[in-house]
Amino acid sequence: MQTLRVDYPEHDLTFAMASEMAKSAACDSQMQSPTIISWHQHGSDSVSPSYDGIDPQSWWGKYGAGNGGRLEVSVGDQYDFILMETRGYETVGRLPVSNLVAEDGVEYICLTPMLGDGARPSERACVPLDEWMANQY
């Protein structure tokens, strides 16, 4: 994996600033459509993705390298990112999904065309919304 360093001597670096700097460095390094696949913030040991029991010092790097990461970018002394090239991937456009709440308060994500005339969750068109399902609101 190729590695790059972006110097940023100030301490007012935010995640948004650092991630944009990492993507810009990736573009300068011949990536056409860079996407961040994992990251680590020094000091707080915040990482993504995060799971119970991981080692925040190394997990982000192992995950990124094992899931298509091609470039590691360190921004200042605060952030590390692993990026992958997404130029060759197809997009699906806008998905016809929506969120519905059942009478018992359970939230669902549903394929809208499969709901039919009713606006109630059905087993055929919906799955319960949990930490693994994307909220469409």
C-alpha positions as CSV (number, residue, x, y, z in Angstrom):
1,M,0.0,0.0,0.0
2,Q,1.3,3.4,-0.9
3,T,1.5,6.0,2.0
4,L,1.4,9.8,1.9
5,R,1.7,12.5,4.5
6,V,0.0,15.8,4.4
7,D,1.5,18.3,6.8
8,Y,-0.8,20.4,8.9
9,P,1.0,22.1,11.8
10,E,-2.0,23.8,13.4
11,H,-4.2,22.1,16.0
12,D,-7.5,23.3,14.8
13,L,-7.9,20.5,12.3
14,T,-11.4,19.0,12.1
15,F,-12.4,15.6,10.7
16,A,-14.1,17.3,7.7
17,M,-11.0,19.3,6.9
18,A,-8.7,16.3,7.3
19,S,-10.8,14.0,5.2
20,E,-11.0,16.6,2.4
21,M,-7.2,17.0,2.5
22,A,-6.8,13.2,2.4
23,K,-9.1,12.9,-0.7
24,S,-7.3,15.8,-2.4
25,A,-3.9,14.1,-1.7
26,A,-5.3,10.9,-3.2
27,C,-6.4,12.8,-6.4
28,D,-2.9,14.3,-6.6
29,S,-1.6,10.7,-6.4
30,Q,-3.5,9.5,-9.5
31,M,-6.8,8.3,-7.8
32,Q,-9.7,9.5,-9.8
33,S,-12.6,8.7,-7.4
34,P,-11.1,8.2,-3.9
35,T,-13.3,7.1,-1.1
36,I,-12.3,6.8,2.5
37,I,-12.8,3.2,3.7
38,S,-11.4,3.6,7.2
39,W,-9.8,6.2,9.5
40,H,-8.2,6.8,12.9
41,Q,-8.0,9.9,15.0
42,H,-5.0,10.1,17.3
43,G,-5.5,11.2,20.9
44,S,-9.2,10.1,21.1
45,D,-8.5,6.8,19.4
46,S,-11.7,7.2,17.5
47,V,-11.8,4.8,14.5
48,S,-14.1,3.8,11.8
49,P,-15.3,1.1,11.4
50,S,-15.5,0.4,15.1
51,Y,-16.5,-2.8,16.8
52,D,-16.4,-4.0,20.5
53,G,-13.0,-5.4,21.4
54,I,-10.9,-3.9,18.6
55,D,-7.5,-2.4,19.1
56,P,-8.0,1.3,17.9
57,Q,-4.3,1.6,17.2
58,S,-4.3,-1.1,14.5
59,W,-7.9,-2.1,13.6
60,W,-8.6,0.7,11.1
61,G,-5.4,-0.1,9.2
62,K,-6.1,-3.9,9.0
63,Y,-9.7,-3.2,8.0
64,G,-8.8,-0.7,5.2
65,A,-6.0,-2.9,3.8
66,G,-8.2,-6.0,3.8
67,N,-11.2,-4.3,2.1
68,G,-9.8,-2.7,-1.0
69,G,-7.7,0.2,0.5
70,R,-4.8,1.3,-1.8
71,L,-3.5,4.5,-0.2
72,E,-2.8,5.5,3.4
73,V,-2.8,9.2,4.1
74,S,-1.7,10.8,7.3
75,V,-3.0,14.3,7.9
76,G,-1.0,16.3,10.4
77,D,-0.4,14.4,13.6
78,Q,-4.1,13.9,14.2
79,Y,-5.7,11.7,11.5
80,D,-4.9,8.7,9.4
81,F,-7.1,7.5,6.5
82,I,-7.1,4.6,4.1
83,L,-8.7,5.3,0.7
84,M,-9.8,3.1,-2.2
85,E,-10.5,3.9,-5.8
86,T,-14.2,3.7,-6.6
87,R,-14.1,4.8,-10.3
88,G,-14.9,1.4,-11.7
89,Y,-17.9,0.7,-9.4
90,E,-21.5,1.0,-10.8
91,T,-24.0,3.2,-9.0
92,V,-27.6,2.2,-8.4
93,G,-29.0,5.7,-8.4
94,R,-31.8,6.6,-6.1
95,L,-33.3,3.5,-4.4
96,P,-37.1,3.3,-4.0
97,V,-37.0,2.9,-0.2
98,S,-38.8,4.6,2.6
99,N,-39.2,4.4,6.4
100,L,-42.5,3.4,8.0
101,V,-43.5,3.1,11.6
102,A,-45.9,0.3,12.5
103,E,-48.7,0.8,15.0
104,D,-46.6,-0.8,17.8
105,G,-43.9,1.8,17.2
106,V,-41.4,-0.5,15.4
107,E,-39.6,1.3,12.5
108,Y,-39.1,-0.5,9.2
109,I,-37.3,0.2,5.9
110,C,-39.4,-0.8,3.0
111,L,-39.1,-1.1,-0.8
112,T,-41.8,1.4,-1.8
113,P,-43.0,-0.3,-5.0
114,M,-43.7,-3.6,-3.1
115,L,-45.9,-1.9,-0.5
116,G,-48.9,-1.8,-2.8
117,D,-51.8,0.5,-1.9
118,G,-51.3,0.3,1.8
119,A,-48.8,2.5,3.8
120,R,-48.3,-0.1,6.4
121,P,-45.2,-2.3,6.7
122,S,-45.6,-5.7,5.2
123,E,-43.3,-8.8,5.7
124,R,-42.9,-9.0,1.9
125,A,-41.6,-5.4,1.4
126,C,-40.0,-4.4,4.7
127,V,-37.4,-5.3,7.3
128,P,-37.1,-3.9,10.8
129,L,-34.8,-0.8,11.1
130,D,-31.9,-1.5,13.4
131,E,-28.3,-0.5,13.8
132,W,-27.4,-2.3,10.5
133,M,-30.1,-0.7,8.3
134,A,-29.7,2.8,6.9
135,N,-32.3,5.3,8.0
136,Q,-33.9,7.0,5.0
137,Y,-35.3,10.1,6.7
